[in-house]
Amino acid sequence: MELFDKKRISVIVEKACRDKVVKLLEDSGVSGFTVYKDIYGKGKSGVRDNYGSVSEISGNLEIVSITGPEVADRILQSLAALIDKGFVMIVHVVDVKVIREDYFE
């Protein structure tokens, strides 16, 4: 079976920044994305959780997109610019292989 090389980009960000990151992805040319709500964990800044969250703007979420290397590069440059402006987010990229190349542009 033939597999196709792609990049999986994950952005963990506060819910209040969701629309800005989604627009950035769409403007960069992704064919789709998935949003996982209520992300929590522990890291350099201590524990970050959603306990007691009463709104759609507090807490964290993860936005994931799988795309080709050219689009991934545009996304990462734009995300780096947001980070330079003071937006707090965790971004990681993983090389993945997919079965249907045309689903992930």
N, C-alpha and C positions, 0 to 999 in steps of 0.2 A: 504494500500500500504506500502510495506517495504521501509524504507529509511536507508541509510548507512552514518555513521559518517566519515567525512573527515576534513582536514585543508585547509583553503584558505590562501595562503601566498601572500602578496602584497609587492613589492619592488619599491619604487619611487627613481629614480637615474638619473644622467645626461646621456644624449644620448651617450656620449663617452664611458660610462661603460656598455652599453647594451650587447655587445658580451661576456664580462667577466661574467656577471650575468647569461646570457643564458647558457653558458658553465657550470657554477656552477650547475645550475638546472639540466641540462642533465646528468652531471657526478654524481649527487646525486640520479638519478633514476626516475625523474618525467616522466609521460607519455605524457605531453603536457604543453603548457603555452600560454598566450595571452599577446600581447604588445599593450598598449594604448599610442599613441604619443601625444605630445604637452600638457602635464600635467602642470598646473600652479595653484598658490594659494598664500596664505599668512600664515605665521607662525612665529615662534620664531625669525627667521632671517629677517623678513619683507616680502615684496612681491617678489615672484619669478615668472617671466612670460617668455613667448617666443616671446614677441613683438620684431620685428626686427631680429629675428633669420634667418640667411641666409644659414645655413648648416645643415647637418644631425647629427652633433656632438654637437651642442649647444642646450640648453634647457633641459627639463626633460621629462621622460616617465615613465610609470608604467608597470611592468611585473608581471603578476598574474598567479599563478598555484594552482590547487586543487589536493591534494594528501593525502595519508595515514599518520598516525602519525609517523611512523618510518622514512619515507623519509623526512617528514617535519622537524624532529629533525636534520637529516643530513644537510639539507638546512640551517636551522637556525644557526647551529654551524659554517658552512662555511661562512655565511654572517657576523656573529659576528667577525670572523677572519679578513675579509676584512675591516670591520669598525675599528678594532684595528690597522690595517695598514694605516688608514687615509682616506679610501674611505667614501664619504659622501652619505648617503642614508637614507631613511625612510622605516622601515620594520614593517609591522603589520600582525598579524595572527588572523583569525576568525574561530571558529568552524562552520562548515556547514554540511548540510545533502544533499545527492545526491540520485537520483533515480537509476542510473546505476553505481554500484560499480566498475565494470571492466574498466570503462573509466578513472578512477582516481587512479592510483597506486602510 
